[in-house]
Amino acid sequence: MHAWLCETTTGVDDLQWKELPTPVPKPGEVLIEIKAASLNFPDLLIVQGKYQMKPPLPFVPGSEYAGVVAAVGEGVTNVTVGQNVACLSGTGGFATHTIAPAALCLPLPPGFPHEDAAAFIMTYATSHHALLDRGQLKAGETVLVLGAAGGVGTSAIQIAKSAGARVIAAASTDEKCELCRSIGADATINYSKETAEGGFRDAIKAATDGKGPDIIYDPVGGNLAEPAFRSIAWRGRYLVIGFTGGPIPNIPLNLPLLKGASLVGVFWGSFARHEPKNNAAMLAELARWYMEGRIKPVIDDKLPMNQLRQAYARMGSRGVKGKLVMVN
């Protein structure tokens, strides 16, 4: 097998494409022949030593992937050799083969392509858990999605629309805003223009007829967070997803008080660990929604696995719309 090996957390340039022995699965594990793997923002942080999870060196990055079960360890009953699966195990995906816990493998229905499956679990599970569980989204409510053209943002638009919400997508370019409209957003805000002109709050007010959004879905943080929160509707829910914008914002705690609003943390990984049965039911529902055509990952591009450095560079430039997928 071949894999991208991270031997020092000094960044993407020091990753090495190496030939390694093909491992044998232990009890409870499976060997997966990887067909596709997607890039997520934590994949960039983890090779820089900036992510909350710090695997022991050396490791193979790549948190999310899909492929074919090539071998199973003792006691594995949920998947079989030859079955198509998707998996989000945190590491191992940027390779031709990997070992994964069988319990983390999602069997794929017939007709679910590996490229879509590799770009599916993290973003759609995060958005489903955020909007429907933590945010308690109801049909007819308005959702403002920040960073709306990214992987989690595009999934949030689709899930919110599936739940009957009105969606306002906020993104950094007119091209990204157009993408958001093409997948169902009812209105868009180019916040690069609006923040430069000091009108981000005015744009939100205009898009919501002065009421403000019922839910704000924020994977960006940074300087967008406070003006967005100041624009939230009465009894609104502000969903804290992540901080791709860089700095973790300092929200004045009088804002939730004045708005009767909730500041809600969203950490799907912890939800999956604490409530595995609920998580499994959610993933099964998402797979059904995919097969029904209600949701579909937005894939910016598919690149050969040996071009991982180029893919990382594109992700770091913040020009990616949806997700990048590496294929073997």
C-alpha positions in Angstrom: 0.0 0.0 0.0 0.9 3.7 -0.3 0.1 6.5 2.1 0.8 10.1 2.9 2.8 9.9 6.1 2.9 12.8 8.6 6.2 12.4 10.5 6.4 15.9 11.9 3.6 18.4 12.5 5.4 21.2 10.5 2.8 21.4 7.8 1.7 20.1 4.4 5.1 20.4 2.7 6.7 17.8 4.9 4.1 15.1 4.2 5.7 12.1 2.4 4.0 9.7 -0.1 5.5 6.3 1.0 5.1 2.6 0.4 4.1 0.8 3.6 3.3 -2.8 4.5 -0.4 -3.5 4.1 -1.8 -4.0 7.6 -3.9 -6.9 8.8 -7.1 -6.1 10.8 -7.3 -7.0 14.4 -10.4 -8.1 16.2 -13.2 -5.5 15.7 -11.3 -3.9 12.7 -11.6 -3.9 9.0 -9.1 -3.3 6.2 -10.6 -0.8 3.6 -9.3 -0.4 0.1 -9.8 3.4 -0.2 -11.5 4.7 -3.4 -12.0 8.3 -2.3 -11.2 10.6 0.6 -12.3 14.2 1.2 -10.6 17.1 2.8 -12.1 18.8 5.9 -10.7 21.8 7.7 -9.4 19.7 10.6 -7.3 17.8 8.1 -5.3 21.0 7.5 -5.0 21.8 11.2 -3.9 18.3 12.3 -0.7 18.2 10.1 0.2 21.6 11.6 -0.2 20.4 15.1 -3.1 22.9 15.7 -6.0 20.5 16.1 -7.5 19.4 19.4 -6.7 15.7 18.5 -3.0 15.1 18.2 -2.3 11.5 17.1 1.1 10.0 17.9 3.7 10.4 15.1 3.9 9.1 12.5 0.3 9.0 11.3 -1.6 9.1 8.0 -3.9 12.1 7.8 -7.3 12.0 6.2 -10.3 11.8 8.5 -13.1 10.8 6.0 -13.1 8.3 3.2 -15.0 5.6 1.4 -14.1 2.3 -0.2 -14.4 -1.4 -0.3 -13.9 -3.8 2.7 -10.9 -5.9 1.8 -10.6 -8.0 5.0 -12.3 -8.2 8.4 -11.0 -9.0 11.8 -12.3 -11.4 14.3 -15.8 -10.7 15.6 -16.8 -8.2 12.9 -20.4 -8.8 11.9 -21.8 -5.4 10.7 -19.8 -5.4 7.4 -18.5 -8.1 5.0 -15.6 -8.4 2.6 -16.5 -6.7 -0.7 -19.0 -4.3 0.9 -18.9 -0.6 0.1 -18.6 1.6 3.2 -17.9 5.1 4.3 -15.9 5.9 7.4 -14.9 8.8 9.5 -12.1 7.6 11.8 -10.0 10.8 12.2 -6.9 9.5 10.4 -5.9 7.1 7.7 -7.8 8.3 4.7 -5.0 9.7 2.5 -3.8 6.3 1.4 -4.6 3.4 -0.8 -5.6 1.2 2.2 -6.4 1.8 5.9 -7.4 0.0 9.0 -10.6 1.3 10.6 -12.8 0.2 13.6 -15.7 -1.8 12.1 -18.1 0.1 14.4 -17.3 3.4 12.5 -18.1 2.0 9.1 -21.3 3.1 7.4 -22.5 0.5 4.9 -23.5 2.2 1.7 -26.7 1.5 -0.1 -26.4 0.4 -3.8 -25.9 3.4 -6.1 -24.1 5.6 -3.5 -20.9 6.6 -5.3 -17.6 6.5 -3.3 -16.8 10.1 -4.2 -20.1 11.4 -2.6 -19.8 9.0 0.3 -16.3 10.3 1.1 -17.7 13.9 1.3 -20.8 13.0 3.3 -20.5 12.0 7.0 -18.7 14.9 8.7 -20.5 17.8 7.0 -24.1 16.3 6.9 -23.9 14.8 10.4 -22.6 18.1 11.8 -25.4 20.1 10.1 -28.2 17.6 10.9 -27.1 17.5 14.6 -26.7 21.3 14.7 -30.0 22.3 13.0 -32.4 19.6 14.0 -31.2 18.5 17.4 -29.3 21.4 18.9 -31.1 24.1 17.1 -34.6 22.5 17.1 -35.3 24.0 13.7 -39.0 24.2 12.7 -40.6 24.5 9.3 -41.1 28.2 8.4 -38.2 29.5 10.4 -35.3 31.5 8.9 -31.8 30.2 9.0 -28.7 32.4 8.3 -25.7 30.2 7.2 -22.3 31.8 7.5 -19.5 30.4 5.3 -22.3 29.0 3.3 -20.3 27.8 0.2 -18.0 25.5 2.2 -18.5 21.9 3.0 -20.6 22.3 6.1 -22.2 25.4 4.8 -23.6 23.7 1.7 -24.8 20.8 3.7 -26.5 23.2 6.1 -28.4 24.9 3.3 -29.7 21.5 2.0 -30.7 20.2 5.4 -32.4 23.4 6.4 -34.4 23.5 3.1 -35.3 19.8 3.6 -36.7 20.8 7.0 -38.9 23.5 5.5 -36.8 26.6 6.5 -36.1 29.8 4.6 -32.3 30.0 4.1 -30.1 33.1 3.8 -26.6 32.1 2.7 -23.7 34.4 3.5 -20.5 33.9 1.6 -17.3 35.8 0.7 -17.7 36.2 -3.1 -20.5 36.7 -5.7 -19.5 33.3 -7.3 -20.0 31.5 -4.0 -23.3 33.2 -3.4 -24.5 32.0 -6.8 -23.5 28.4 -5.9 -25.6 28.8 -2.7 -28.6 29.9 -4.7 -28.2 27.0 -7.1 -28.6 24.5 -4.2 -31.6 26.1 -2.7 -30.7 29.3 -0.7 -33.6 31.8 -0.8 -31.3 34.8 -0.4 -27.6 35.5 -0.3 -25.3 38.1 1.3 -21.7 38.7 0.1 -20.2 39.6 3.5 -16.9 40.6 2.0 -18.7 43.6 0.4 -21.1 44.2 3.2 -18.4 44.2 6.0 -16.2 46.5 3.9 -19.1 48.9 3.6 -20.2 48.5 7.3 -23.5 47.1 6.2 -23.5 43.4 7.2 -26.2 43.9 9.9 -28.2 46.1 7.5 -28.0 43.3 4.9 -29.3 40.7 7.4 -32.1 43.1 8.5 -33.1 43.6 4.9 -33.1 39.9 4.1 -35.3 39.1 7.1 -37.7 42.1 6.9 -36.3 43.4 10.1 -37.0 40.4 12.2 -33.6 38.7 12.2 -32.8 35.0 11.6 -34.3 32.4 14.0 -31.1 30.3 13.7 -27.6 31.4 12.8 -25.3 28.6 11.7 -21.7 29.7 12.2 -18.7 27.6 11.2 -16.6 30.8 10.7 -16.4 32.8 13.9 -14.0 35.7 13.7 -15.3 39.2 13.1 -18.6 38.0 11.7 -19.9 36.5 14.9 -20.8 39.6 17.0 -22.7 41.6 14.2 -24.5 38.4 13.3 -25.5 37.7 16.9 -26.7 41.3 17.3 -29.0 40.7 14.3 -30.6 37.5 15.7 -34.4 37.2 16.2 -36.1 37.1 19.6 -35.6 33.6 21.0 -33.1 32.9 18.3 -30.5 30.1 18.5 -26.8 30.8 17.6 -25.1 27.6 16.6 -21.4 27.6 17.3 -19.9 25.1 14.7 -16.3 26.2 14.4 -13.7 28.9 13.7 -12.5 28.7 10.1 -12.2 32.5 10.1 -9.4 32.2 12.6 -9.9 34.0 15.9 -12.4 32.7 18.4 -14.8 35.6 19.0 -15.6 37.1 22.3 -19.4 37.5 22.4 -20.7 40.0 25.1 -23.0 37.9 27.3 -25.5 40.7 27.5 -26.5 39.9 23.9 -28.2 36.6 24.7 -29.9 38.3 27.6 -31.3 41.2 25.5 -32.4 39.0 22.7 -33.8 36.1 24.8 -31.5 34.1 22.6 -29.5 30.9 23.1 -25.8 30.4 22.4 -25.6 26.8 21.5 -22.4 24.7 21.2 -22.3 22.0 18.5 -19.8 19.2 18.6 -21.1 16.3 16.6 -18.1 14.1 17.5 -19.0 14.2 21.2 -22.6 13.6 20.4 -21.6 10.5 18.4 -19.6 9.2 21.4 -22.2 10.0 24.1 -25.3 9.0 22.1 -24.2 6.2 19.6 -27.7 4.9 19.0 -29.1 8.4 18.2 -26.1 9.0 16.0 -26.6 5.8 14.1 -30.3 6.6 13.5 -29.3 10.0 12.3 -26.7 8.6 9.8 -29.3 6.1 8.5 -31.8 9.0 8.0 -29.1 11.0 6.1 -28.3 8.0 3.9 -32.1 7.7 3.1 -32.3 11.4 2.3 -29.4 11.1 -0.1 -31.0 8.2 -1.9 -34.2 10.2 -2.1 -32.3 13.1 -3.8 -33.0 15.5 -0.9 -29.3 16.1 -0.2 -26.1 15.7 -2.2 -22.5 16.8 -1.4 -21.2 19.7 -3.4 -17.8 18.6 -4.8 -15.5 21.3 -6.0 -13.0 19.0 -7.7 -11.7 15.4 -7.7 -7.9 15.0 -7.7 -5.6 12.0 -7.8 -4.5 10.9 -4.3 -0.8 11.7 -5.1 -1.8 15.4 -5.6 -2.7 15.9 -2.0 -0.3 18.8 -1.5 -2.0 20.7 -4.3 -5.4 20.0 -2.7 -4.2 21.3 0.7 -3.0 24.5 -1.0 -6.4 25.1 -2.5 -8.1 24.5 0.8 -5.7 26.9 2.5 -6.5 29.6 -0.1 -10.2 29.5 1.0 -11.2 29.2 -2.7 -12.9 25.8 -2.4 -16.7 25.6 -3.0 -18.1 22.5 -1.2 -15.4 19.9 -0.8 -12.3 18.5 -2.5 -12.1 14.8 -3.0 -9.0 12.7 -3.5 -9.4 9.5 -5.6 -7.4 6.3 -6.1 
